[in-house]
Amino acid sequence: MRRAPDRTGFTLIELLIVIAIMAIIAAILFPVFARAREKGRQARCLSNLRQIGQAMLMYASDYDDLFPFAVDFADQKAPQIWSAYPAFQALIPFMPLLPDALMPYIRNKEIWHCPSDTGFDDLDFTGESLPTHPEAFQVHGLSYLFRTEVAFLGVQMSALPDPARVNIVMDGHGSWHGENNYERRRYNVLFGDGHVKNLNRMQMEEAWDTPVR
């Protein structure tokens, strides 16, 4: 009698089952990896903002406790957002960009680069058209926006009425750490007292509504 040959491989059904299991595992793990990667980017972005806050403190110690007399790229490229304040608008052509004003205190240009920066088409809060693709950093040299009001008004750091609630520097767009959906946008923010935090849209609007004087 002949001996039945030993099996040396998988059947087609067994291979399909293995592939299906691997696909299920990948579908479960890939979103987890993506979230972990974004958390890492968010942490780096918050670290950047913290260092910007420290540089502002050093600037203030050299300039009578004042915030930097500077603008961000939104002010520079879309000055019409200040049309209701012609005195402020008239200052913009004579003010440096924030990274230039803080250059003596921040020599690493990457501090101004949010790792989640994917650019945008319209300014988040004003809706003005200002395409910044592929990255705001690549186009304008920084990923962050500055609450320029403190520069226009010559506000001193120690004179902020509620420094723990007022935003000073923030992400250029809320879709970078959130979603394009208006209500699901999130923002990394440097506050007037130097602490940093990731905010939802409502919290961010509350920070904007907090007066600087």
Backbone as CSV, one residue per row, in Angstrom:
resi,resn,N_x,N_y,N_z,CA_x,CA_y,CA_z,C_x,C_y,C_z
1,MET,0.828,-1.198,0.000,0.000,0.000,0.000,0.870,1.258,0.000
2,ARG,0.435,2.263,-0.777,1.166,3.524,-0.788,0.832,4.369,0.438
3,ARG,1.856,5.082,0.913,1.669,5.971,2.064,1.212,7.350,1.565
4,ALA,0.189,7.905,2.214,-0.314,9.222,1.825,0.773,10.279,2.038
5,PRO,0.981,11.178,1.066,2.025,12.206,1.214,1.699,13.190,2.338
6,ASP,2.771,13.649,3.046,2.596,14.641,4.119,2.187,15.992,3.528
7,ARG,1.373,16.754,4.274,0.989,18.089,3.844,2.177,19.038,4.008
8,THR,2.436,19.895,3.014,3.583,20.801,3.068,3.184,22.273,2.976
9,GLY,1.895,22.601,2.953,1.499,23.988,2.822,0.067,24.219,3.259
10,PHE,-0.373,25.483,3.127,-1.734,25.855,3.488,-2.654,25.685,2.282
11,THR,-3.879,25.444,2.575,-4.884,25.445,1.509,-5.272,26.885,1.202
12,LEU,-5.925,27.096,0.095,-6.364,28.436,-0.286,-7.296,29.030,0.764
13,ILE,-8.190,28.218,1.311,-9.119,28.699,2.340,-8.369,29.155,3.579
14,GLU,-7.353,28.397,3.984,-6.570,28.757,5.163,-5.818,30.075,4.938
15,LEU,-5.266,30.252,3.752,-4.563,31.498,3.439,-5.514,32.696,3.481
16,LEU,-6.705,32.505,2.938,-7.683,33.589,2.934,-8.094,33.959,4.351
17,ILE,-8.217,32.955,5.208,-8.571,33.215,6.606,-7.470,34.008,7.301
18,VAL,-6.207,33.609,7.077,-5.074,34.327,7.672,-5.029,35.777,7.194
19,ILE,-5.217,35.980,5.885,-5.204,37.341,5.326,-6.330,38.182,5.921
20,ALA,-7.509,37.583,6.080,-8.643,38.301,6.651,-8.361,38.710,8.092
21,ILE,-7.749,37.816,8.870,-7.401,38.129,10.259,-6.386,39.265,10.319
22,MET,-5.370,39.200,9.430,-4.361,40.256,9.401,-4.984,41.606,9.029
23,ALA,-5.944,41.582,8.102,-6.613,42.823,7.698,-7.408,43.407,8.855
24,ILE,-8.063,42.563,9.637,-8.833,43.031,10.795,-7.905,43.652,11.835
25,ILE,-6.776,42.973,12.105,-5.811,43.493,13.081,-5.260,44.839,12.623
26,ALA,-4.934,44.935,11.304,-4.408,46.200,10.770,-5.439,47.309,10.898
27,ALA,-6.705,46.988,10.620,-7.765,47.999,10.709,-7.922,48.512,12.133
28,ILE,-7.646,47.644,13.113,-7.745,48.041,14.517,-6.530,48.869,14.938
29,LEU,-5.325,48.448,14.488,-4.097,49.070,14.967,-3.730,50.366,14.263
30,PHE,-4.027,50.494,12.965,-3.605,51.681,12.226,-4.175,52.970,12.809
31,PRO,-5.468,53.034,13.150,-5.972,54.269,13.791,-5.299,54.555,15.125
32,VAL,-4.956,53.499,15.864,-4.262,53.684,17.142,-2.894,54.300,16.900
33,PHE,-2.171,53.776,15.893,-0.856,54.325,15.566,-0.969,55.767,15.090
34,ALA,-2.001,56.056,14.291,-2.197,57.414,13.784,-2.468,58.389,14.924
35,ARG,-3.292,57.963,15.895,-3.583,58.827,17.041,-2.332,59.054,17.887
36,ALA,-1.539,57.995,18.044,-0.306,58.122,18.825,0.668,59.075,18.141
37,ARG,0.736,58.976,16.815,1.619,59.869,16.066,1.168,61.322,16.193
38,GLU,-0.127,61.558,16.111,-0.652,62.915,16.238,-0.432,63.456,17.649
39,LYS,-0.551,62.587,18.657,-0.282,63.023,20.027,1.172,63.478,20.169
40,GLY,2.067,62.753,19.499,3.471,63.145,19.530,3.691,64.493,18.870
41,ARG,3.024,64.724,17.734,3.127,66.017,17.056,2.552,67.133,17.921
42,GLN,1.437,66.845,18.567,0.806,67.837,19.432,1.724,68.205,20.591
43,ALA,2.387,67.197,21.168,3.300,67.456,22.284,4.475,68.320,21.838
44,ARG,4.980,68.053,20.640,6.084,68.861,20.113,5.636,70.289,19.845
45,CYS,4.433,70.441,19.329,3.880,71.771,19.060,3.721,72.558,20.363
46,LEU,3.207,71.910,21.392,3.069,72.573,22.693,4.426,72.970,23.262
47,SER,5.430,72.122,23.036,6.782,72.442,23.482,7.307,73.676,22.756
48,ASN,7.017,73.777,21.460,7.418,74.967,20.696,6.808,76.222,21.304
49,LEU,5.516,76.152,21.582,4.818,77.318,22.138,5.375,77.695,23.506
50,ARG,5.713,76.695,24.293,6.285,76.965,25.617,7.611,77.722,25.477
51,GLN,8.430,77.315,24.511,9.711,77.989,24.290,9.511,79.404,23.750
52,ILE,8.486,79.587,22.921,8.165,80.937,22.446,7.768,81.828,23.626
53,GLY,7.003,81.259,24.563,6.624,82.005,25.756,7.827,82.412,26.580
54,GLN,8.800,81.526,26.706,10.014,81.850,27.457,10.804,82.956,26.759
55,ALA,10.828,82.897,25.418,11.522,83.943,24.663,10.834,85.294,24.847
56,MET,9.510,85.284,24.914,8.775,86.529,25.146,9.096,87.119,26.512
57,LEU,9.267,86.259,27.497,9.654,86.742,28.823,11.017,87.423,28.784
58,MET,11.942,86.829,28.052,13.271,87.429,27.934,13.190,88.753,27.182
59,TYR,12.363,88.785,26.140,12.153,90.040,25.401,11.591,91.101,26.344
60,ALA,10.588,90.717,27.109,9.944,91.671,28.023,10.934,92.214,29.057
61,SER,11.854,91.368,29.507,12.834,91.832,30.490,13.773,92.877,29.898
62,ASP,13.918,92.870,28.568,14.776,93.850,27.896,14.013,95.074,27.401
63,TYR,12.676,94.969,27.328,11.874,96.036,26.731,10.710,96.450,27.638
64,ASP,11.030,96.805,28.849,10.056,97.408,29.773,8.795,96.577,29.955
65,ASP,8.950,95.247,29.986,7.835,94.338,30.268,6.812,94.279,29.128
66,LEU,7.177,94.751,27.933,6.258,94.765,26.805,6.288,93.459,26.024
67,PHE,5.164,93.138,25.409,5.142,92.064,24.425,5.888,92.535,23.173
68,PRO,6.374,91.603,22.352,7.111,92.009,21.147,6.282,92.925,20.238
69,PHE,6.920,93.972,19.752,6.284,94.872,18.790,6.438,94.210,17.423
70,ALA,5.488,93.326,17.105,5.612,92.500,15.909,4.232,92.044,15.460
71,VAL,4.195,91.491,14.249,2.957,90.957,13.684,3.181,89.518,13.249
72,ASP,2.087,88.830,12.920,2.199,87.499,12.328,1.940,87.601,10.827
73,PHE,1.987,86.458,10.126,1.827,86.502,8.674,0.418,86.883,8.246
74,ALA,-0.583,86.615,9.093,-1.954,87.002,8.751,-2.080,88.518,8.721
75,ASP,-1.497,89.191,9.711,-1.519,90.660,9.730,-0.776,91.228,8.524
76,GLN,0.366,90.624,8.225,1.219,91.146,7.163,0.616,90.937,5.771
77,LYS,0.032,89.770,5.531,-0.481,89.431,4.204,-1.956,89.775,4.014
78,ALA,-2.689,89.942,5.105,-4.108,90.296,5.011,-4.419,91.426,5.991
79,PRO,-3.778,92.585,5.823,-3.960,93.685,6.781,-5.389,94.204,6.846
80,GLN,-6.210,93.836,5.850,-7.604,94.291,5.853,-8.389,93.745,7.036
81,ILE,-7.871,92.730,7.700,-8.574,92.210,8.870,-8.621,93.250,9.994
82,TRP,-7.781,94.286,9.899,-7.754,95.357,10.888,-8.382,96.637,10.354
83,SER,-9.210,96.532,9.323,-9.783,97.733,8.701,-10.649,98.535,9.673
84,ALA,-11.207,97.873,10.671,-12.013,98.589,11.667,-11.138,99.375,12.644
85,TYR,-9.812,99.147,12.589,-8.877,99.834,13.484,-7.764,100.447,12.630
86,PRO,-8.048,101.546,11.937,-7.071,102.116,10.994,-5.740,102.493,11.637
87,ALA,-5.756,102.882,12.901,-4.500,103.227,13.569,-3.604,102.003,13.705
88,PHE,-4.208,100.854,14.016,-3.445,99.607,14.094,-2.963,99.205,12.700
89,GLN,-3.866,99.283,11.734,-3.547,98.866,10.368,-2.379,99.673,9.805
90,ALA,-2.320,100.940,10.159,-1.248,101.796,9.651,0.127,101.402,10.196
91,LEU,0.170,100.713,11.325,1.441,100.302,11.923,2.040,99.068,11.253
92,ILE,1.207,98.236,10.654,1.637,96.920,10.167,2.843,96.975,9.239
93,PRO,2.911,97.890,8.253,4.078,97.893,7.350,5.405,98.169,8.056
94,PHE,5.357,98.710,9.253,6.576,99.079,9.970,6.942,98.086,11.080
95,MET,6.193,96.992,11.176,6.414,96.015,12.246,7.021,94.733,11.681
96,PRO,8.023,94.160,12.351,8.614,92.912,11.884,7.703,91.720,12.165
97,LEU,7.986,90.616,11.495,7.309,89.371,11.836,7.781,88.908,13.215
98,LEU,6.927,88.201,13.912,7.243,87.758,15.273,8.560,86.984,15.354
99,PRO,8.844,86.034,14.442,10.134,85.330,14.547,11.334,86.264,14.422
100,ASP,11.209,87.326,13.611,12.316,88.269,13.473,12.505,89.083,14.754
101,ALA,11.398,89.471,15.382,11.490,90.244,16.622,12.117,89.428,17.747
102,LEU,11.860,88.112,17.723,12.379,87.250,18.787,13.645,86.500,18.393
103,MET,14.227,86.855,17.234,15.414,86.153,16.757,16.558,86.129,17.778
104,PRO,16.820,87.217,18.524,17.914,87.148,19.506,17.664,86.123,20.621
105,TYR,16.419,85.705,20.794,16.066,84.800,21.896,15.715,83.393,21.395
106,ILE,15.380,83.270,20.109,15.089,81.965,19.499,15.882,81.878,18.200
107,ARG,16.966,81.120,18.206,17.803,81.009,17.011,17.483,79.754,16.192
108,ASN,16.683,78.880,16.750,16.287,77.668,16.039,14.973,77.919,15.308
109,LYS,15.001,78.015,13.995,13.808,78.339,13.218,12.724,77.272,13.335
110,GLU,13.124,76.032,13.645,12.144,74.947,13.744,11.161,75.150,14.893
111,ILE,11.516,75.992,15.855,10.593,76.299,16.949,9.300,76.899,16.397
112,TRP,9.395,77.558,15.254,8.226,78.214,14.652,7.442,77.283,13.742
113,HIS,7.822,76.023,13.707,7.205,75.050,12.802,6.362,74.048,13.581
114,CYS,5.047,74.125,13.437,4.183,73.104,14.029,4.259,71.852,13.167
115,PRO,4.588,70.689,13.731,4.728,69.475,12.919,3.434,69.013,12.274
116,SER,2.304,69.523,12.719,1.015,69.168,12.104,0.556,70.196,11.068
117,ASP,1.386,71.177,10.796,1.057,72.241,9.851,0.860,71.666,8.452
118,THR,-0.364,71.726,7.952,-0.673,71.289,6.579,-1.233,72.444,5.758
119,GLY,-1.043,73.664,6.236,-1.538,74.826,5.529,-3.047,74.969,5.637
120,PHE,-3.583,75.969,4.954,-5.034,76.195,4.924,-5.340,77.146,3.778
121,ASP,-6.621,77.350,3.520,-7.058,78.250,2.445,-7.561,79.587,2.974
122,ASP,-8.262,79.541,4.104,-8.866,80.748,4.670,-8.466,80.891,6.131
123,LEU,-8.294,82.125,6.561,-7.996,82.376,7.967,-9.135,81.862,8.840
124,ASP,-8.773,81.212,9.927,-9.727,80.476,10.747,-10.863,81.332,11.291
125,PHE,-10.530,82.474,11.874,-11.547,83.253,12.582,-12.143,84.382,11.753
126,THR,-11.426,84.839,10.728,-11.942,85.953,9.932,-12.507,85.511,8.588
127,GLY,-12.084,84.335,8.115,-12.562,83.844,6.824,-11.881,84.473,5.630
128,GLU,-10.899,85.364,5.860,-10.174,85.984,4.749,-9.404,84.917,3.967
129,SER,-9.392,85.047,2.647,-8.652,84.115,1.808,-7.154,84.350,1.969
130,LEU,-6.437,83.310,2.379,-4.988,83.395,2.522,-4.400,81.983,2.385
131,PRO,-4.308,81.475,1.156,-3.790,80.120,0.953,-2.359,79.995,1.461
132,THR,-2.100,78.919,2.195,-0.761,78.711,2.767,-0.316,77.270,2.544
133,HIS,-0.431,76.783,1.331,-0.045,75.401,1.038,1.350,75.365,0.415
134,PRO,2.133,74.325,0.727,1.758,73.122,1.477,1.791,73.290,3.000
135,GLU,2.510,74.327,3.481,2.566,74.602,4.915,2.637,76.107,5.144
136,ALA,2.026,76.565,6.208,2.178,77.972,6.581,3.652,78.271,6.881
137,PHE,4.326,77.330,7.534,5.736,77.524,7.864,6.576,77.661,6.607
138,GLN,6.324,76.803,5.627,7.109,76.839,4.398,6.875,78.134,3.614
139,VAL,5.644,78.635,3.642,5.291,79.828,2.872,5.664,81.110,3.610
140,HIS,5.432,81.144,4.924,5.573,82.391,5.680,6.639,82.354,6.780
141,GLY,7.219,81.195,7.032,8.269,81.126,8.042,7.791,80.890,9.451
142,LEU,6.494,80.697,9.646,5.965,80.331,10.960,4.589,79.693,10.801
143,SER,4.273,78.815,11.752,2.994,78.107,11.758,1.988,78.743,12.707
144,TYR,2.423,79.730,13.476,1.603,80.230,14.569,1.105,81.660,14.318
145,LEU,0.012,81.994,14.975,-0.542,83.341,14.941,-0.323,84.019,16.292
146,PHE,-0.208,85.328,16.244,0.100,86.146,17.418,-1.092,87.048,17.698
147,ARG,-1.460,87.186,18.958,-2.534,88.124,19.297,-1.952,89.536,19.235
148,THR,-1.872,90.044,18.024,-1.164,91.290,17.747,-1.730,92.473,18.506
149,GLU,-2.913,92.345,18.985,-3.543,93.409,19.781,-2.632,93.876,20.910
150,VAL,-1.902,92.939,21.543,-1.031,93.316,22.663,0.139,94.162,22.186
151,ALA,0.551,93.965,20.922,1.628,94.788,20.362,1.108,96.167,19.974
152,PHE,-0.040,96.204,19.312,-0.619,97.488,18.898,-0.889,98.398,20.093
153,LEU,-1.363,97.811,21.173,-1.746,98.597,22.351,-0.580,98.854,23.305
154,GLY,0.574,98.224,23.046,1.703,98.386,23.949,1.426,97.830,25.326
155,VAL,0.837,96.625,25.365,0.460,96.012,26.642,1.696,95.436,27.343
156,GLN,1.803,95.676,28.623,2.856,95.074,29.433,2.368,93.728,29.965
157,MET,3.270,92.764,30.025,2.898,91.427,30.482,2.262,91.452,31.861
158,SER,2.844,92.219,32.755,2.344,92.250,34.121,1.011,92.975,34.244
159,ALA,0.594,93.666,33.165,-0.656,94.427,33.211,-1.846,93.665,32.644
160,LEU,-1.634,92.469,32.142,-2.757,91.682,31.636,-3.753,91.442,32.767
161,PRO,-5.028,91.749,32.561,-5.998,91.583,33.647,-6.267,90.127,34.022
162,ASP,-6.162,89.213,33.060,-6.426,87.797,33.339,-5.491,86.932,32.494
163,PRO,-4.190,86.934,32.806,-3.194,86.282,31.941,-3.401,84.781,31.751
164,ALA,-4.008,84.112,32.712,-4.205,82.664,32.597,-5.320,82.288,31.631
165,ARG,-6.056,83.284,31.133,-7.189,82.985,30.246,-7.055,83.607,28.858
166,VAL,-6.081,84.501,28.660,-5.973,85.197,27.380,-4.944,84.525,26.483
167,ASN,-5.327,84.268,25.226,-4.425,83.648,24.261,-3.431,84.677,23.740
168,ILE,-2.177,84.243,23.554,-1.141,85.129,23.038,-0.575,84.599,21.718
169,VAL,-0.225,83.324,21.664,0.241,82.683,20.429,-0.511,81.370,20.288
170,MET,-0.886,81.024,19.040,-1.721,79.835,18.831,-1.471,79.241,17.455
171,ASP,-1.960,78.010,17.254,-1.876,77.370,15.938,-2.483,78.261,14.867
172,GLY,-1.918,78.189,13.665,-2.449,78.963,12.560,-3.822,78.527,12.106
173,HIS,-4.185,77.277,12.396,-5.516,76.792,11.982,-5.943,75.632,12.874
174,GLY,-7.239,75.591,13.188,-7.767,74.572,14.092,-7.931,73.201,13.494
175,SER,-7.735,73.072,12.175,-7.856,71.750,11.550,-6.601,70.912,11.740
176,TRP,-5.484,71.544,12.104,-4.234,70.802,12.201,-4.246,69.773,13.315
177,HIS,-4.837,70.107,14.435,-4.916,69.172,15.558,-6.358,68.725,15.807
178,GLY,-7.234,69.089,14.908,-8.638,68.687,15.012,-9.148,68.216,13.671
179,GLU,-10.270,68.775,13.234,-10.851,68.403,11.950,-11.253,69.663,11.197
180,ASN,-11.553,69.513,9.909,-12.018,70.656,9.126,-13.385,71.139,9.594
181,ASN,-14.168,70.212,10.151,-15.458,70.600,10.710,-15.265,71.729,11.720
182,TYR,-16.013,72.810,11.518,-15.834,74.034,12.306,-15.847,73.769,13.804
183,GLU,-16.794,72.972,14.270,-16.961,72.750,15.707,-15.967,71.744,16.279
184,ARG,-15.257,71.007,15.426,-14.343,69.977,15.902,-12.878,70.383,15.734
185,ARG,-12.646,71.659,15.495,-11.279,72.144,15.408,-10.671,72.264,16.807
186,ARG,-9.341,72.102,16.876,-8.636,72.210,18.146,-7.376,73.048,17.947
187,TYR,-6.945,73.672,19.034,-5.861,74.645,18.949,-4.882,74.461,20.107
188,ASN,-3.605,74.428,19.772,-2.583,74.539,20.801,-2.352,76.017,21.051
189,VAL,-2.330,76.409,22.328,-2.339,77.837,22.669,-1.326,78.141,23.777
190,LEU,-0.611,79.254,23.604,0.219,79.838,24.659,-0.584,80.951,25.308
191,PHE,-0.747,80.878,26.622,-1.511,81.887,27.358,-0.581,82.969,27.929
192,GLY,-1.207,84.036,28.384,-0.466,85.178,28.873,0.409,84.909,30.077
193,ASP,0.080,83.885,30.854,0.905,83.554,32.023,1.999,82.544,31.696
194,GLY,2.110,82.147,30.405,3.174,81.242,29.981,2.780,79.784,29.886
195,HIS,1.600,79.391,30.380,1.228,77.980,30.267,0.650,77.712,28.878
196,VAL,0.710,76.459,28.465,0.217,76.058,27.148,-0.841,74.972,27.307
197,LYS,-1.772,74.928,26.364,-2.866,73.975,26.467,-3.512,73.756,25.107
198,ASN,-4.065,72.569,24.908,-4.829,72.268,23.702,-6.301,72.551,23.985
199,LEU,-6.932,73.403,23.157,-8.298,73.853,23.394,-9.236,73.405,22.288
200,ASN,-10.521,73.232,22.650,-11.528,73.036,21.616,-11.987,74.405,21.112
201,ARG,-12.896,74.395,20.143,-13.305,75.649,19.511,-13.939,76.624,20.511
202,MET,-14.808,76.135,21.355,-15.478,77.008,22.316,-14.476,77.629,23.282
203,GLN,-13.536,76.824,23.771,-12.529,77.339,24.691,-11.653,78.393,24.021
204,MET,-11.372,78.156,22.742,-10.554,79.109,22.011,-11.283,80.448,21.851
205,GLU,-12.559,80.394,21.568,-13.340,81.621,21.437,-13.408,82.381,22.768
206,GLU,-13.472,81.632,23.863,-13.458,82.272,25.183,-12.125,82.981,25.428
207,ALA,-11.033,82.361,24.978,-9.720,82.990,25.135,-9.638,84.278,24.325
208,TRP,-10.199,84.258,23.090,-10.204,85.463,22.265,-11.048,86.571,22.904
209,ASP,-12.104,86.176,23.582,-13.001,87.154,24.208,-12.436,87.728,25.511
210,THR,-11.361,87.152,26.006,-10.742,87.668,27.234,-9.954,88.928,26.904
211,PRO,-10.274,90.057,27.517,-9.597,91.322,27.156,-8.135,91.325,27.596
212,VAL,-7.341,92.149,26.895,-5.916,92.263,27.217,-5.615,93.515,28.032
213,ARG,-6.658,94.360,28.237,-6.432,95.552,29.091,-7.768,96.053,29.622
